Amino acid sequence: MYRGGFTLILALLPLLTAVAAGDIQPPHLRHRRLARSMRPSFEVRSGAQAVRSNRAHAEAHRIIKRQTLKRQQCRAKTISTASEAEAAVASSTSRGTAEAAHTTSTKPVTPASTSSASPKPTSTRIPSPSPSKSEPKSTASASDDAAVNINVSGLLSVPSSSCGPCPSTSDEPNGAQWWIDCGIDDSGWNPPFVTLDQIVTKTLSADGVFAACADYIDKFNSVGEKNGLPGILLASFAMQESTCNPNAKGANGEAGLMQIAPDNCEQGQDCWNIDYNIQRGAEIFNQYLRANGGSVFESVGQYNGWRSGMTVGDAEAAYAQGDCYAQNNLDYIYQNANGWWQGNDGSKIGSYRNLARCN
């Protein structure tokens, strides 16, 4: 009996030892026993957290932290010039577009074609030298074979930096005379800037005041259309210059309807030929128009010898020298704009009447 009991005690002794140590763990928790046996024997201070023994977790934490720090160190590239900035934006946009196209569709994207057709040509615009006056000027002017839109109704309505806005009325659709002749009474003529498509005109016909031009109405209209000018403008020159007499000869040899000066008559041409005379008059006016940047009033005045900066004294200088008809007609532009262009007798209007004393 004692022998059997002793054998039983020896068999239970390891179990009793384990119980005494408080370390009863099944075999599947053997890794915990191993980890506990490898744990460093140091004390943890009060309030501190023990060092984790999970190396894999710690290593992963370090890697994540390192990568996070790297991303935080990234800085946007500074673009030094505007051209580089545009290139960068274009490159980024094209990459984004390409990636989006690749993501949404596997089909190749065909760029939309751009039409190469040019817009239909309009009236020819010829630049002219910048004028010396402070008032801005357009470079628009009439030219050969150019159609021009003409204001055939209403009132002229344009601003002028020198003399204020146009004071047009039904009796003066292209503005008052003091406005058209701006500055001529004092500092010098500074004409308001008005273009062909802004002036108010009537349609030319053989009735009324243009009865003297009845045989040439078609010529004025056809030449005007060819040169981008209203026919009534050319007929008005003829009435002012020669009362539409093709045989009229000026004191200095000016010829025909349009009173073409000898030095303006091209070599080999007959300035008395009616067709050439009208055509040459239109060409000369268009030359003035281009030189003046499209300013109609300035060009009409120049056809009668006016110039920018001219004063009343300048215009009447020839009278003091005994040559009354050599004066510049101070009513010339006003008589055209608000007389002849409106189908009225321009010779009866105007405030200066400086040529009346020549009779």
C-alpha positions as CSV (number, residue, x, y, z in Angstrom):
1,M,0.0,0.0,0.0
2,Y,2.7,2.4,0.9
3,R,4.5,1.6,-2.2
4,G,1.5,2.2,-4.4
5,G,0.8,5.5,-2.7
6,F,4.4,6.7,-3.1
7,T,4.2,6.0,-6.8
8,L,1.0,8.1,-7.1
9,I,2.6,11.0,-5.3
10,L,5.6,11.0,-7.6
11,A,3.2,11.1,-10.6
12,L,1.3,14.0,-9.2
13,L,4.4,16.0,-8.0
14,P,4.9,18.0,-11.2
15,L,1.3,18.9,-11.3
16,L,1.4,20.1,-7.8
17,T,4.5,22.1,-8.5
18,A,2.8,23.9,-11.5
19,V,-0.2,24.7,-9.4
20,A,2.0,26.2,-6.8
21,A,3.6,28.4,-9.4
22,G,0.2,29.5,-10.7
23,D,1.2,28.7,-14.2
24,I,-1.3,26.2,-15.5
25,Q,-1.4,26.7,-19.2
26,P,-2.5,24.2,-21.8
27,P,0.0,23.2,-24.6
28,H,-1.5,25.5,-27.2
29,L,-0.4,28.5,-25.0
30,R,3.2,27.4,-25.1
31,H,4.2,30.6,-27.1
32,R,3.1,32.7,-24.2
33,R,5.3,30.8,-21.8
34,L,8.2,31.3,-24.2
35,A,7.5,35.0,-24.5
36,R,7.3,35.4,-20.8
37,S,10.6,33.7,-20.3
38,M,12.2,36.1,-22.8
39,R,10.7,39.3,-21.3
40,P,13.4,41.5,-20.0
41,S,13.5,41.8,-16.2
42,F,13.2,45.5,-15.6
43,E,10.8,47.5,-13.5
44,V,8.2,49.8,-15.1
45,R,7.9,53.1,-13.4
46,S,4.6,54.1,-11.9
47,G,2.4,55.6,-14.5
48,A,4.6,54.5,-17.5
49,Q,3.5,52.0,-20.1
50,A,5.5,48.8,-20.6
51,V,7.5,48.4,-23.8
52,R,5.6,46.2,-26.3
53,S,7.3,43.0,-27.2
54,N,5.5,42.7,-30.6
55,R,8.4,43.5,-32.9
56,A,6.3,43.1,-36.1
57,H,3.8,45.7,-34.9
58,A,6.5,48.1,-33.8
59,E,8.4,47.7,-37.1
60,A,5.2,48.3,-39.1
61,H,4.5,51.4,-37.0
62,R,8.0,52.8,-37.7
63,I,7.6,52.2,-41.5
64,I,4.2,53.9,-41.6
65,K,5.6,56.9,-39.6
66,R,8.6,57.2,-41.9
67,Q,6.4,57.2,-45.0
68,T,4.1,59.8,-43.5
69,L,7.0,62.1,-42.7
70,K,8.2,61.8,-46.3
71,R,4.9,62.9,-47.6
72,Q,4.8,65.8,-45.3
73,Q,8.2,66.9,-46.6
74,C,6.9,67.3,-50.2
75,R,6.7,70.8,-51.6
76,A,5.0,72.1,-54.7
77,K,7.5,73.0,-57.5
78,T,8.0,76.7,-57.9
79,I,7.4,77.9,-61.5
80,S,9.6,80.8,-62.3
81,T,8.0,82.2,-65.4
82,A,4.5,82.6,-66.8
83,S,5.3,80.5,-69.8
84,E,6.4,77.6,-67.6
85,A,3.3,78.0,-65.6
86,E,1.1,77.8,-68.7
87,A,3.1,74.8,-69.9
88,A,2.6,73.1,-66.5
89,V,-1.1,73.8,-66.4
90,A,-1.5,72.5,-70.0
91,S,0.5,69.4,-69.2
92,S,-1.5,68.7,-66.1
93,T,-4.8,69.3,-68.0
94,S,-3.8,67.1,-70.9
95,R,-2.7,64.3,-68.5
96,G,-6.0,64.6,-66.6
97,T,-8.0,64.5,-69.8
98,A,-6.1,61.5,-71.1
99,E,-6.5,59.6,-67.9
100,A,-10.2,60.4,-67.7
101,A,-10.6,59.3,-71.3
102,H,-8.7,56.1,-70.6
103,T,-10.8,55.4,-67.6
104,T,-14.2,56.0,-69.2
105,S,-13.6,54.5,-72.6
106,T,-11.2,52.2,-74.3
107,K,-11.9,53.7,-77.7
108,P,-9.4,56.3,-79.1
109,V,-10.6,59.9,-78.8
110,T,-10.7,61.8,-82.1
111,P,-10.1,65.5,-81.7
112,A,-12.8,67.8,-83.1
113,S,-11.8,69.4,-86.4
114,T,-11.6,73.2,-86.6
115,S,-13.1,74.9,-89.5
116,S,-10.5,76.8,-91.6
117,A,-13.0,78.8,-93.5
118,S,-12.3,82.6,-93.4
119,P,-15.1,85.0,-92.7
120,K,-16.6,86.8,-95.6
121,P,-14.7,90.0,-96.4
122,T,-16.3,93.3,-95.6
123,S,-15.4,96.8,-96.5
124,T,-11.7,97.3,-97.0
125,R,-10.0,99.0,-94.0
126,I,-6.8,100.9,-94.7
127,P,-4.7,102.1,-91.7
128,S,-3.5,105.7,-91.8
129,P,-0.8,107.5,-89.8
130,S,-2.0,108.4,-86.2
131,P,-3.3,112.0,-86.2
132,S,-1.6,114.6,-84.0
133,K,-4.9,115.7,-82.5
134,S,-5.9,114.3,-79.1
135,E,-9.3,113.1,-80.5
136,P,-9.1,109.4,-81.3
137,K,-9.6,108.4,-84.9
138,S,-10.8,105.2,-86.5
139,T,-8.8,103.7,-89.4
140,A,-11.9,102.9,-91.3
141,S,-12.2,104.5,-94.7
142,A,-13.9,103.9,-98.0
143,S,-11.9,102.3,-100.8
144,D,-12.3,101.1,-104.4
145,D,-15.0,98.4,-104.8
146,A,-15.9,98.6,-101.2
147,A,-19.6,98.8,-100.0
148,V,-20.3,101.3,-97.3
149,N,-23.3,101.4,-95.0
150,I,-24.9,104.9,-95.2
151,N,-27.2,106.4,-92.6
152,V,-30.2,107.2,-94.7
153,S,-32.5,108.2,-91.9
154,G,-32.4,109.6,-88.4
155,L,-29.9,112.0,-86.9
156,L,-26.2,111.9,-86.5
157,S,-25.3,110.9,-83.0
158,V,-21.6,110.8,-82.2
159,P,-19.5,112.2,-79.3
160,S,-16.7,114.6,-79.8
161,S,-13.9,115.1,-77.3
162,S,-13.3,118.7,-78.5
163,C,-16.8,120.2,-79.0
164,G,-19.1,117.8,-77.1
165,P,-21.7,115.5,-78.5
166,C,-23.3,116.2,-81.9
167,P,-26.2,118.7,-81.6
168,S,-28.3,117.3,-84.5
169,T,-31.9,118.3,-85.2
170,S,-34.3,117.6,-88.0
171,D,-33.1,120.8,-89.7
172,E,-29.5,120.0,-89.1
173,P,-29.3,116.1,-89.1
174,N,-25.5,116.2,-89.3
175,G,-25.0,118.7,-86.6
176,A,-24.9,122.4,-86.0
177,Q,-22.4,124.6,-88.0
178,W,-20.5,125.6,-84.8
179,W,-20.0,121.9,-84.1
180,I,-18.9,121.0,-87.6
181,D,-16.6,124.0,-87.7
182,C,-15.4,123.4,-84.2
183,G,-12.5,125.8,-83.2
184,I,-12.3,127.7,-86.4
185,D,-13.3,131.0,-84.7
186,D,-10.5,130.9,-82.2
187,S,-7.8,128.2,-81.7
188,G,-8.2,126.6,-85.1
189,W,-10.4,124.1,-86.8
190,N,-10.6,120.8,-85.0
191,P,-13.3,118.8,-86.8
192,P,-15.4,116.3,-84.9
193,F,-14.6,112.7,-86.0
194,V,-17.4,111.3,-88.1
195,T,-17.2,108.3,-90.5
196,L,-19.1,107.5,-93.7
197,D,-21.4,105.0,-92.1
198,Q,-22.5,107.6,-89.5
199,I,-23.4,110.6,-91.8
200,V,-27.1,111.2,-92.7
201,T,-27.8,111.4,-96.4
202,K,-30.7,111.1,-98.8
203,T,-30.8,109.0,-102.0
204,L,-29.6,110.9,-105.1
205,S,-32.2,111.6,-107.7
206,A,-32.6,114.0,-110.6
207,D,-35.6,115.7,-109.0
208,G,-35.3,119.1,-107.2
209,V,-32.0,120.7,-106.5
210,F,-30.0,118.1,-108.5
211,A,-31.9,118.8,-111.8
212,A,-28.8,120.4,-113.2
213,C,-27.1,116.9,-112.7
214,A,-29.9,115.0,-114.3
215,D,-27.7,113.7,-117.2
216,Y,-25.1,112.4,-114.8
217,I,-27.1,110.9,-111.9
218,D,-26.4,107.3,-113.0
219,K,-22.7,108.1,-113.3
220,F,-22.5,109.6,-109.8
221,N,-24.3,106.6,-108.4
222,S,-22.2,104.0,-110.2
223,V,-18.9,105.7,-109.5
224,G,-19.9,106.2,-105.9
225,E,-20.8,102.5,-105.6
226,K,-17.4,101.5,-107.1
227,N,-15.5,103.7,-104.7
228,G,-17.6,103.0,-101.6
229,L,-19.1,106.5,-101.5
230,P,-22.7,107.6,-101.6
231,G,-23.6,109.0,-105.0
232,I,-25.2,112.1,-103.5
233,L,-21.8,113.0,-101.9
234,L,-20.2,113.2,-105.4
235,A,-23.1,115.1,-106.9
236,S,-22.9,117.6,-104.0
237,F,-19.3,118.3,-104.8
238,A,-20.3,118.9,-108.4
239,M,-23.0,121.3,-107.3
240,Q,-20.7,123.2,-104.9
241,E,-17.7,123.3,-107.3
242,S,-19.3,123.9,-110.8
243,T,-23.1,123.9,-110.4
244,C,-22.8,120.5,-112.2
245,N,-21.5,122.2,-115.3
246,P,-19.0,119.9,-117.2
247,N,-17.5,122.8,-119.0
248,A,-16.8,124.9,-116.0
249,K,-13.2,126.1,-115.7
250,G,-11.7,127.5,-112.5
251,A,-9.4,130.5,-112.1
252,N,-6.4,128.1,-111.8
253,G,-7.4,125.8,-114.6
254,E,-9.6,123.5,-112.5
255,A,-11.6,121.3,-114.9
256,G,-15.2,120.2,-115.3
257,L,-17.9,118.9,-112.9
258,M,-15.5,118.1,-110.0
259,Q,-13.1,121.0,-110.7
260,I,-10.0,118.8,-110.9
261,A,-6.8,120.8,-110.6
262,P,-4.2,120.3,-113.4
263,D,-1.7,118.7,-111.0
264,N,-4.4,116.2,-110.0
265,C,-5.1,115.2,-113.5
266,E,-3.1,112.1,-114.3
267,Q,-0.7,112.1,-117.2
268,G,-2.3,111.0,-120.4
269,Q,-5.9,111.5,-119.1
270,D,-8.5,114.0,-120.3
271,C,-9.7,115.7,-117.2
272,W,-12.6,117.2,-119.2
273,N,-13.9,113.7,-119.9
274,I,-17.1,113.4,-117.7
275,D,-16.5,109.8,-116.7
276,Y,-12.9,110.3,-115.9
277,N,-13.7,113.6,-114.1
278,I,-16.2,112.0,-111.8
279,Q,-14.0,109.0,-111.2
280,R,-10.9,111.2,-110.5
281,G,-12.9,113.3,-108.0
282,A,-14.0,110.2,-106.1
283,E,-10.4,108.9,-106.0
284,I,-9.1,112.3,-104.7
285,F,-11.7,112.4,-102.0
286,N,-10.9,108.8,-101.0
287,Q,-7.2,109.7,-100.7
288,Y,-8.1,112.5,-98.3
289,L,-10.4,110.1,-96.4
290,R,-7.6,107.5,-96.0
291,A,-5.1,110.2,-95.0
292,N,-7.5,111.5,-92.4
293,G,-8.2,108.1,-90.9
294,G,-11.8,108.1,-92.2
295,S,-12.8,111.5,-90.9
296,V,-15.5,112.7,-93.4
297,F,-15.8,116.3,-92.3
298,E,-12.1,116.8,-92.4
299,S,-11.9,115.3,-95.9
300,V,-14.8,117.3,-97.3
301,G,-13.1,120.5,-96.0
302,Q,-9.8,119.4,-97.5
303,Y,-11.5,119.1,-100.9
304,N,-12.1,122.8,-100.7
305,G,-8.6,123.6,-99.4
306,W,-9.4,123.5,-95.7
307,R,-6.8,122.2,-93.3
308,S,-6.8,121.2,-89.6
309,G,-6.0,124.2,-87.5
310,M,-7.3,126.7,-90.0
311,T,-8.9,129.9,-88.6
312,V,-11.4,132.4,-90.1
313,G,-8.5,134.7,-90.7
314,D,-6.7,132.1,-92.7
315,A,-9.7,131.3,-94.8
316,E,-10.3,135.0,-95.6
317,A,-6.7,135.9,-96.2
318,A,-7.1,135.9,-100.0
319,Y,-9.9,138.5,-99.8
320,A,-7.5,141.0,-98.1
321,Q,-5.1,140.4,-101.0
322,G,-7.8,141.3,-103.6
323,D,-8.6,137.8,-104.7
324,C,-12.1,137.2,-103.3
325,Y,-12.8,133.9,-105.0
326,A,-9.6,132.4,-103.8
327,Q,-11.0,132.3,-100.2
328,N,-12.0,129.1,-98.5
329,N,-15.8,128.9,-98.3
330,L,-16.4,128.9,-94.5
331,D,-19.8,127.4,-95.0
332,Y,-18.6,124.7,-97.4
333,I,-18.9,121.6,-95.1
334,Y,-22.1,122.8,-93.5
335,Q,-23.7,123.4,-96.9
336,N,-22.8,119.9,-98.0
337,A,-23.8,118.1,-94.8
338,N,-27.1,119.8,-94.0
339,G,-28.0,121.1,-97.5
340,W,-27.0,119.1,-100.5
341,W,-26.7,115.7,-98.7
342,Q,-30.3,116.2,-97.6
343,G,-31.6,117.1,-101.1
344,N,-31.8,120.8,-100.3
345,D,-30.1,123.8,-101.9
346,G,-26.9,124.1,-99.8
347,S,-26.0,127.5,-101.3
348,K,-28.8,129.1,-99.3
349,I,-27.6,128.1,-95.8
350,G,-24.6,128.9,-93.7
351,S,-23.7,131.7,-91.2
352,Y,-20.4,133.1,-92.6
353,R,-21.4,133.8,-96.2
354,N,-17.8,135.1,-96.8
355,L,-18.1,134.4,-100.6
356,A,-21.3,136.5,-100.9
357,R,-19.2,139.7,-101.0
358,C,-17.5,138.5,-104.2
359,N,-20.6,139.2,-106.3
